[in-house]
Amino acid sequence: MTTTDAFAQGEPAWIDLQSPDQEASKRFYSAVFGWEYQDNRTSQEYVYSLATVRGSAVAGIAPQAPEAVEAGISTYWTTYFACDDVDAVQENVAPAGGRVIFAADDVEGFGRMALVEDSIGAPFALWQAGSMTGAGLINEPGAFVWHELAAGNWEHAVPFYRDVFGVEPVEQQMDDGTFTMIRAGDQYVAGFRDQEEEGSTPHWEVYFSVADTDATVAAATGAGAELLVDAYEIEGIGRMAMLRDPHGAVFWVMQEA
C-alpha cells in the first residue's frame, strides 16, 4: 500500500470533483472503484465528501455551484498541486502568463488553496497542507496514479509550470516520439499530451489505478459511463482506457504493468 504524508512542491497532492448530482456521482464512483465516503458538512447546504479506500482519503466529491449547474458548465476533476507556500506560488502565476481565478484562502483548517489557470487556460488548484496533506493513498487501485495536461498547444504551458513551481521539465524518448514530463523532487509527477477530443479546452486529466482495466471499464459503462478511448496497452507502462462519467467528467483508468 502506497501511503504518503508529504508532497513535494509541484506534485499533484489531491483531486476533487464538483458534481451537479453529488449523491449520484458518489454511487457511480463507488460502483467503479469501491469507494466509501466520509461526509463533512461545512454548512447547511454544503457537504464535502471524502472518498476513501481502506480508510485512506483518495479524492473529494462536492456539489457543483447551483449557478454553474444552471449555466450548464461542464464538470471535471480538479488537480491540486502541492505548494510549500501557496501565497508565494500564487504570485508566480501572472508573471508566468497565467491567471488567478480565486485567490488563496483557508479551508476550514485543512489547508490553504487557490484556484488558477495556466498560460494556455487549463484550470487547476494550488494546495498548501494544513491538517490535511492531500491524498492519504496513491498509486494503488482506487487512488490516483498519474496526471496529464491535455491540450493541442501544451508545449506553451511547460515553461509556466517550471516558473511557477520550480519543477524540472524532462523529455523522454518513446516509440512514437518524445513525451514531456515534469519532475518534482526526485519523482516524475505529471505529463503533457495532445487531447483525445478535438477542439476541447485545455484541461488536466487524472489517471486512476485499477487492478483490471477491462473489468473496470465494464463496471463503469454498466454504471452509465461513456467509453471515449478503448482499452489499450503501452509496453512497460500498463493498460489504460478513457471514460466520461454520467455527468460529463473525463477520467482515465490504468492497470500498471
Buried (B, 14 or more C-beta within 10 A) or exposed (E): EEEBEEBBBBBBBBBBBBBBBBEBBBBBBBBBBBBBBEEBEEEEEEBBBBBBBBEBBBBBBBBBEEEBBEEEBBBBBBBBBBBBEBEEBBEBBEEBBBEBEEEBEEBEEBBBBBBBBBBBBBBBBBBBBBEBBBBBBBBBBBBBBBBBBBBEEBEEBBEBBBBBBBBBEEEEEEEEEEBBBBBBEEEBBBBBEEBEEEEEBBBBBBBBBBEEBEEBBEBBBEBBBEBBEEBEEEEEEBBBBBBBBBBBBBBBBBBBE
